[in-house]
Amino acid sequence: MNSKSIFTRMSEAIFGEKSQTEEKGKNNMKIGIISGSVREGRNSEAVTQWIHDFAVNRNDEGVEYEIVELADYDLPLLGAKLSEDRQAAAGAAIQAWSEKMASFDGYVFITPEYNHALGGALKNALDYLKPEVANKAAAMVGYGSLGGARAHEDMRSILGELSVASVHTTTNFSLMTDFENMSIFKPNDYNKVNAQGMFDDLLLWSKAFSTIR
């Protein structure tokens, strides 16, 4: 015979169901979409929003997508000497960046290309990470004269050193064909094919890596 009171059993039935719902939410896969430029008037904002909207419109069950603007984290140059009045703010920014990146199961890095490589701000931000991103997967979205392809080659080496697996399929926007006057983002529809394959790969790998963390 069940010794619990009717009130207790009713409470467990009600709040137990709520707890299961909350637990399901906690178990959702979280993918961070990292806007990797801090430049004033950066094109990455429009590219990042397009990628986020595309991801959300896929309606992937149990997956949450979140935009992270690198520009929101005033990270100091790694190893640079800081004046005493900047140390507290810099420490807080580093901690916030670390915690945000650790909260994701996978990543999409939006990578502008500068001088045949990824931007210095993104490289500096990645240098602050290691355990936060280890044994996770990442996809790359580039823009530039060659669609950020050379920046992606840099990224693959860096991510490999951080124990992050970069998926094969990338999405590459050309400043010549996907931007009006090289500044107004107007992507061609054919980019959706690569974006679809990229997200398919990313979610597959992110699920696989979740089993070893």
WOWOMO-V385525 format. One record per backbone hydrogen bond with DSSP energy under -0.5 kcal/mol. NH is the residue of the N-H (numbers start at 1). CO is the residue of the C=O. If there is no record, write none. Layout:
BEGIN
{{NH;CO} {NH;CO}}
END
This chain:
BEGIN
{{3;1} {9;5} {10;6} {11;7} {12;8} {13;9} {14;10} {15;11} {16;11} {16;12} {17;13} {18;14} {19;15} {20;16} {21;17} {22;18} {23;19} {24;20} {25;21} {26;22} {27;23} {28;25} {29;62} {31;29} {31;64} {32;30} {32;106} {33;66} {34;32} {34;108} {35;33} {35;68} {36;34} {36;110} {42;39} {45;42} {46;43} {47;43} {48;44} {49;45} {50;46} {51;47} {52;48} {53;49} {54;50} {55;51} {56;52} {57;53} {58;54} {58;55} {59;56} {60;55} {63;60} {64;29} {66;31} {68;33} {70;35} {70;68} {71;37} {72;69} {73;70} {74;72} {75;73} {80;77} {86;83} {87;83} {87;84} {88;84} {90;86} {91;87} {92;88} {93;89} {94;90} {95;91} {96;92} {97;93} {98;94} {99;95} {100;96} {101;97} {102;98} {103;99} {103;100} {104;101} {105;30} {106;30} {107;137} {108;32} {109;139} {110;34} {110;108} {111;109} {111;141} {112;110} {113;143} {114;112} {114;117} {117;114} {119;112} {123;119} {124;120} {125;121} {126;122} {127;123} {128;124} {128;125} {129;126} {133;130} {134;130} {135;163} {136;133} {136;163} {137;105} {138;165} {139;107} {141;109} {142;171} {143;111} {144;173} {147;144} {149;146} {152;148} {153;149} {154;150} {155;151} {156;152} {157;153} {158;154} {159;155} {160;156} {161;157} {162;158} {163;160} {164;159} {165;136} {166;164} {167;138} {167;165} {171;140} {173;142} {174;172} {175;144} {178;174} {180;184} {181;179} {182;179} {183;180} {184;180} {185;183} {186;178} {191;188} {192;189} {193;190} {194;190} {195;191} {196;192} {197;193} {198;194} {199;195} {200;196} {201;197} {202;198} {203;199} {204;200} {205;201} {206;202} {207;203} {208;204} {209;205} {210;206} {211;207} {211;208} {212;209}}
END
